[in-house]
């Protein structure tokens, strides 16, 4: 995208008049059962589309088949550019972010957010910018805090925020975070969410939009451009963030802290996104991998030095063999101590 295009207005609602309400749902751990229960509670004449993200990573998923078997609505993994239809359930395919662009689903393998792809926040953010007050965002069971920033975007654009009661969730992390940082409209047990969605989907959105902070819209649009790798990434970062002291665990580039974000959030030049919680989780994984890599390297060195010692002995070089064995013994001690330290830290 050229620089001229990047200067055009960033926020352009593109909602379809044929979609009076748009339901977007996010879940992680415990999400298969939760999404299945919710799908089973939606009637065959449900008057809105439902877009769902479950943290599946790149693993194959049969979630659409499970949802279709449990409920009355058809469910499937969409293809990029597929039109959005009322009364259908769209499930983010493995290893792809699912977004909304006007009346169509968009898929991409863009930067991971919260160390996962698909992630909830990109769907919620894109839906909010396309459909504004027509969006109903739902955060279900899951660890950490994906979905919180997305719900904030939905609320900022005039939409509604629903959260599964954390005490009812298998993993309360995601709904608890949403409750803490978002002015949630409804918090209720999973068994009641489908009925409420049916009621909300049948109520037309007020034609008069509530006043929305245009500067906030611009920030959200900059962030969506980063997530979708559109335009000048430095222009978008500098508009909404400041450099931080941290490096991105996914690409090793510099992380920028988003201005005024609660919870504290970061993005890198590439577009990877983290909260403090997900950044700490990702850095712990990176540290763990590095430490186990060091253990492996030390163990390989001891094996190699043992082989070298044997070669020198066969060649009658006893003194050289003893020197190598002394080095090998020291490295073996280091490897065992480091392994004990790593195992205790886990």
Buried (B, 14 or more C-beta within 10 A) or exposed (E): EEEEEBEEEBBEBEBBEEBBBBBBBBBBBBBBBBBBBBBBBBBEEBEBBBBBBBBBEEEEBEBBEBBBEBBBBBBBBBEBEBBBEBBBBBBBBBBBBBBBBBBBBBBBEBBBBBBBBBBBBBBBBBBBBBBBBBBBBBBBBBBBBBBBBBBBBBBBBBBBBBBBBBEBBBBBBBBBBBBEBBEBBBBBEBEBBBEBBBEBBEEEBEEEEEEBEEEBBBBBBBBBBBBBBBBBBEBBBEBBBEEBEBBBBBBEEBBBBBEEBEBBBBBBBBBBBBBEBBBEBBBEEBEEEEBBEBBEEBBEBBEEBBEBBEEBBEEEBEEBBEEBBEBBEEBBEBBBEBBEEBEEEE
